[in-house]
Amino acid sequence: MATVHLRIGDLVWGKLGRYPPWPGKIVSPPKDLKKPRGKKCHFVKFFGTEDHAWIKVEQLKPYHPHKEEMIKINKGKRFQQAVDAVEDFLKKAKGKEQNSEGKGESKGKKTVQKPLKILEEDDEDLSALKDPSEKPVKDDPHFHHFLLSQSEKPASSMEPISKRLKIIEEDSGSTSIQAADSTAINGSITPTDKRIGFLGLGLMGSGIVSNLLKMGHVVTVWNRTAEKCDLFIQEGARLGRTPAEVASMCDITFSCVSDPKAARDLVLGPSGVLQGIRPGKCYVEMSTVDPETITELSQVITSRGGRFLEAPVAGSQQLSNDGMLVILAAGDRTVYEDCSSCFQAMGKTSFFLGEAGNAARMMLILNMVQGSFMATIAEGLTLAQATGQSQQTFLDILCQGQMASTFVDQKCQNILQGNFKPDYYLKHIQKDLRLAISMGDSANHPTPMAAAANEVYKRAKALDQSDNDMSAVYRAYIH
């Protein structure tokens, strides 16, 4: 792109790395955020996302002269949402101007705007320029890995990565977070120089490993079914013959398997992880298991001088593939910090929840809610059918109300199409419900809703739906 002369407040098309030009607005960065040295660039807020980034001047074009050109070459849904967001912004801005003129005339005064300031290397006045009327649309996954993502400031017990992330609080009360080891200018994550191991290439693990490799991490893989490793070897991964070998070869070893028994066997079984643990080696358990399993694994790993972190993930196969998982971490804080670039590659955000076991508890609660909700939706769909109501109309109404979400829409559409290809296995959500109910018993806390949902999933399993998607719980109501 040709170099242009632009000012703060200008609408632009910004190109980042290998991704297509995206509509944005030049704004002033937070005072604490320094401009990259030796780079002539502007700080851009992208429409259709909550993201910002420093963009080199030669990668920027003014919005209006190039609008038709860009719309012709980009056809994606999220791109169109971003363009629509720009048009909404322009309409609101025009309305404000008209209102201001009307008020000015009634008072016999004209509204004088401050001249827009060109953002140069030696600028000192970098106060935030933010239109409170702007409402960002859902994040676009293509930009997630390398933009400055904003999120609500979490409570102290749920801290995002802080030591290796630069956190800037803005006037809005939200935070802008930029990884100290990521490079927004180049549109990529700077991977850790630590050697990464990954055990378990199932629905979630496969997407995670793929994103680690895409972002330049050195990864050694192992899977119980060895053929699943072949694709990743072709993408540049190394092959480990046993979990013990992977743990001994790598600085940080992740695992993501199906249940507590599989997690224990992987560590404690023949040629297991424990045999490869040496002082300083890190082990990160990403499986959704019970707190007792996490406590046991943490104790055996640390007894060998290893460092332990649990990091189960909230999401699905699609979110794993897109690098948009939510990571819940607990245990050794320094391991959490060492995993910074890995977590950026695989997820959109991560939380540190304190001592080992807390992430398992939180994950089970989240999946308990999700599983119960899915069963209720299935119950509603079948009740609609039983009472002579259109299931599609039920879904259309549901998606226009307060419960509207991508989750509801996708799961229901798949049900109506008879598509139960697994995005999250039914047998796994039933396992999570079972573990959550047990956790409630241990805390002497009632979980009647989860218990009822669990029985429906157990019936679905009896109908051979275990290896289908969790939405196949629907079939428990029609047989």
Buried (B, 14 or more C-beta within 10 A) or exposed (E): BEEEEBEBBBBBBBBBBEBEBBBBBBBBBBEEBEBEEEEEBBBBBBBBBBBBBBBBBEBBBBBEEBBEEBEEEBEEEBBEBBBBBBEBBEEBBEEEEEEEEEEEEEEEEEEEEEEEBEBEEEEEEBEBBBBEEBEBBEBBBBBBBBBBBBBEEEEEEBBBBBEBBBBBEBEEEBBBBBBEBBBBBEBBBBBBEBBBBBBBBBBBBBBBBBBBBBBBBBBBBBBBEEEBBEBBEEEEBBBBEBBBBBBBBBBBBBBBBBBBEBBBBBBBBEBBBBBBBEEEBBBBBBBBBBBBBBBBBBEBBBEBEBBBBBBBBBBBBBBBBBBBBBBBBBBBBEBBBBBBBBBBBBBBBBBBBBEBBBBBBBBBBBBBBBBBBBBBBBBBBBEBBEEEBEBEEBBEEBBEEEEEEEBBBBBBBBBBEEEBEBBBBBBBBBBBBBBBBBBBEEEEEEBEBBBBBBBBBEBBBEBEBBEBBBBBBBBBBEE
